[in-house]
């Protein structure tokens, strides 16, 4: 129950990061918002990592793959934040959840995993849900869609590299390193386009970073206290809370097609998570 409670807390807090980012993205570059998030995230965790592992925390094994993991994490987040400038929160988060299906599709190539017919069926169902959200050919393509799709692909890359690196570094280092790499990478964009935040925007950026560190820590604790099979499906609570926040703060009401697409995405994603947990167990 402790693990379930921690996962519920994490998935309830995570959409607040998205909502706060959406408040800012109309006035501040998505790269700057993402940089602030990751910089705060890294600064919160860095003292703990250094105190426990010394400077070795900054030199994890398989460094090129760790750098690739950090690149995927940072650019995926920036693309996702940018998509919110054009899209309702519900649509943006629905498209991001394309990543479990991409991971399933790419696992045979990069991880050597075998994918059974049931999981391929779940992938097809989830893709149908994505098409319902986008509805290609029925309306002008929302300019945020390509950025959400790119974010989903990069998130899949982040998950796959994380799996390949499993067991090669302590959990705290694995949690710190992508935020640190992302912050350093995105700092190069600040010289191109920087908008000095006012006090309220600065506090919101600080809150986003603190939430990011907190959510990732809660997820780690959740998996410590509960088995993956018990909590994997709770990740989709994020979709429900995101839809609620979009309605409360931005007056966004998902269409019938979006609701149907979200239902298919959640159902197929839960099934994939259950099958992967069962096969790994």
Buried (B, 14 or more C-beta within 10 A) or exposed (E): EEBBBBBBBBBBBBBBBBBBBBBBBEEBBBBBBBBBBBBBBBBBBBEBBBEEBEEBBBEBEBEEBBBBBBBBBBBBBBBBBBBBBBBBBBBBBBBBBBBBBBBBBBBEEBEEBEBEEEBEEBBEBBBBBBBBBBBEEEEEEBEBBEBBBBBBBBBBBBBBBBEBBEEEBBEBBBBBBBBBBBBBBBBEBBEEEEEEBEEEBEEBBBBBBBBBBBBBBBBBBBBEBBEBBBBBBBBBBBBBBBBBBBBEBBEBEBBEBBBBBBEBBBBBBBBBBBBBBEEEE
